[in-house]
């Protein structure tokens, strides 16, 4: 279930980035929107990895 939620977060990042490109440039073509979606997907993945790493570092070791 966690893997599904991870992917949904990445997809949401892609959709938000694509919509942002559309708002900034209404005449943006397919390639610009696809690049924005890809960037949003990768940014969400990087943010998720950083959050997981910081959570692991904050856990006290026994």
Secondary structure by P-SEA (a helix, b strand, c coil): caaaaaaaaaaaaaaaaaaaaaaacccccaaaaaaaaaaaaaaaaaaaaaaaaaaaaacccc
